[in-house]
Amino acid sequence: MKKNKVWFITGASSGIGLEIAKAALAEGYDVVATGRNSGKVSAAIGGTSDNLLVVKMDVTDSNEIETAVKSAIERFTTIDVLVNNAGNFYAGFFEELSTRQMELQFATSLFGAMNVVRAALPTMRKNRSGHIISISSTAGIVGYEYCSAYSASKFGLEGWMECLAAEVAPFGINTTIVEPGFFRTGLLTPSSTIWAENEIEDYTAKNSELRPFWKSMNGKQGGDPAKLAAALIKIASQSEPPKRWLAGADAIATAEQKIIDFQKQINAYRELSSSLDYE
């Protein structure tokens, strides 16, 4: 495996994306770090390097995606590891979230990732190698109240990634879905969390409980993004990386409880579910 493989990272100005960029650079890899504000990305990473290319790229802008991928290939000739990390959080009850807010959540968390992969795949197919990593969430495993937009986009991301895995495997391309628990990133900061724009009286009391809770979580999450990044560097170096990787002890607990609950539902209705064939 060549040491200077090329990492292309979205949302690299803070949190997990920033730490992945730093970790990849520390390993001597070439890094294309992208973000909506390239100056912020450069300042966050600090310093310059022949191994680093910072590019302005909004994952909701197809023209910027094409330009960024083209710039990466012109500079480093290829893309070996693509990390879909860019994200935001439209928080609130489904009925209070506007249709436009739901669309914007999907534009970033799902369609943005899809469009970046679409732009990078021709190069990976030509090389008959590559690794596509998408940062999902435990909210892509279990739905929580107040997370209907976010969870819907992450469930969609995971379904798409599972299909993509089978489609690109014949070309030597690996895929990994990363499912972090609560990590101390910028997701819950005012710049990344957008609250439901509609107000319905029936939800007022619950809003008064849940909104302060989510605000209070900012900066207090237990997970360390730097440790996640270091672990991801190890995973990306494997010849057969996992299709799905749980990040954090809380993520493991969430997944295990999901399995228990799902199995209970299967068992409770096994006879009825199994009685539906033609006779």
N, C-alpha and C positions, 0 to 999 in steps of 0.2 A: 504494500500500500504506500503510495507516495505521500511524503510528509506534507507537501505543500498543497494538499487538496483544497478546493475553493468552497467556502461556506457563503451562502447568500441568505441573509437574515432580515426579516421584516420586523418593524416595530422595535428598532435597536436603540432607541433613545433613552430607554429606562427599563427597569424590572428584569424579567427573564431574558428578553431579547438583548439587552445591554450586557448582561452577564455572560450570555453565550458568546457574544462577539469578543468580549475580553478574554474568555477562556480559550477560544479558538485561536486568537492572536498569540496568546501565551504559549500555545502548543506549536507555534510556527506556521500555522495554516494561513492561507490567503482568505481575507474576509471582505465581503461586500455588505456593508451595514446600511440599511435603508430606513427612512422615516419621513414623515410629512414635513419635518423641519430639519434639513440637513445640518444646519448650524448647531442645533441642539444635540444631534447625534454625535457630531465631531467633539463638542465640548464635553459630553458625557463620557466618551471613550478616552479623550485626553491624548494630546500628542498626535504625531503623524508617523506613518510607517509605509515602506514600500509594499507591505503585505495588506494594506488597508485601502479600500475604496469606499468613500461615503457618498451615497446617492440620495437625492430627494425622490421619494416615492410614496404616494398615497395609494393604498391598496384598492381604493374605490375609483381610481383614475386609470383606465386601461392604457391611455397614452403614456402616462408616467411609468407604468409597469413595463411596457414594451421598451421604453427608453432605458430603464434601469437594467433590465436583463441584457439588452444589447451592449450597454456600457460595461457590464460585468464580463461578458464574453470578449469584448475588445481588449479589456485590461488583462484578464487572466486566462483567456481562451476557452474556458469552460465553467460549468457549475457542477460541483460534486454533491454537495449537501445543501438542500433548500429547507429553511426553517420558517414555517408560517407561524408567526407569533403576534403580529399586530392585532390589537383588540380594544374594545371598549365595552361599556356595560349600561344598557338601557334598563333601568330598575323600576319596578312597580307592578301593580296588578294588571293582568292582561287587558281588562276592560277599560282601564285608565290610560293605557299606552295607546297612542294614536297609530293608525295604519302606517303613517309615514315613519314613526319611530321604529316600528317593527321592521320595515323595509331597510332602514338605515342600519339596524343591528345586523341583519342578514348581509347587507352590502359589505360590511367590514369582516365579520366573523366567518362567513361562509363563501359568498361570491368573491370576496377579495382573495381568499386563499385559493379558490378555484382558478381565478384568472392569472395569478402568479404562477401556479403550477402549469397552466396551459402554455404560458410563455416560455417556461423553462424546459418542458418535456422534449421538444424537438432535439435539443442539445443532448439531453440525457439518453434519449433513444439512439441517437447517432453514436454515442460513446458506448452504448450497451452497458451503462453503469449509472449509479446515482442513488441518492437516498433522500426521500421526501419525508420531512418531519412536520407534523401539524400539532400545535399546542392546543389541546382541547381543555377539559376541566372535569371535575367530578360532577359539574352541572350538565355534562354530556352523558352521564350515567344515570343520574337521578334528577327528577324535576323538583324544584323547590318553589314555594310561593314567593312572589316578588321577582322571580327569575324567568318568567315565561318567554320573554324575547331572547334572553341570553341562552337559556337551556335549549330552546327550539333551534337556535343557530348552531349550537354545539352538538346536539343530537344529529342535525343535518350534516355537520362536518364529519362526524364519526361514520355515518352511513356512507357518505361519499368516499371517505378514505378507505373503508373496507372494500368497496367496489373497485376503487382505483388500484388497490394492492394486487388484486387478481389480474387486472388489465395490463399492468406494467411489469409484472414479475418476469414474463418471457423475454423482456429486454434487459434483464439484469438489474432492474431498479427496485430498491427496497423502500418500504414505507413504514413509518412508526407514528402511532397516535399517542401523544403524551397527555396524561390525565392528572394534572396537579390538584392537590387539595388547596388549602389556604396558604398562599405564599405572600410575602411582604413586597408586593409590587405596586405600581401606580394605578392599578385597575380601579381602586376605590377612592382615588383622589378626585377632587372636584372637576379636574380637566378631563377625566376619563369616565366618570359616572354621570349619566343623564337621567333625570327623574321623569316619571310619567307626567305628561303635560295636561292631562284631563283630571278633574276631580269629581268623584261620585260620593255622595254622602254616606252610602252604606259601607264604604271602605275607610271612612275617616278615622274611626277608632283603631283599626288595625294598622293604618298608616302611621299613626302616632306611636305605635310600638316598633314597627319594622324599620322605618326610615332612620330613626336614631341608632338602632342596632347596626345597620349597615355602615352608617357614618362612623360609629365607634370602632368598627373593625379596622379602619384604615390605619396602617402603621403598626398594628398589633398582631398581624397574622404570624403564625408560628414558623412557616417555611422560609428557608434561606435560599433566595434565587441563585446565589453564587454556588451553593452546593448542588442545586438542580443542574446548573450549567456544567459543572465538572462531571457529574454523572452522565449527562447527555453526550459529552465528548467521548466518554468511555463506550457508551452504547453505539455511537456512530462509527467507532473503530472496529466493531465486531463484523465478521463476515456474514453473519445471519442475525441482524438486530431484531428485537421484538416488534411484532406488529402493533402491540399495545403495551404501554408502560405506565404504571401507576407511580406518581411522584408524591411521596409523603406517606407517613403512617396513617394520617387521617383519610387519605385517598384509598388506601388498602381497606380500612374499616368500612368506608362507604361502599366499596365494591362488594365486599363480603356480605354486608347486610342486604344489598340488592339481590345477590344470589340467593340468600336465604328466603327473602320475601317472594322472589320469582318462583322458587321451587315450591313454596307453600301454595301459591296460586295455581301452579301446574297440578299439584296433587289434589287440591280441593275440587278441581273440575276435570280430572283426568277421564273419568268414565263418560261424562257428557261430551267432552272434546273428542273422544275416540269413537263416538257412535255416529259419525256423520257421513260415512261412506255409502254409496249405492249398495243395495242388497240384491 
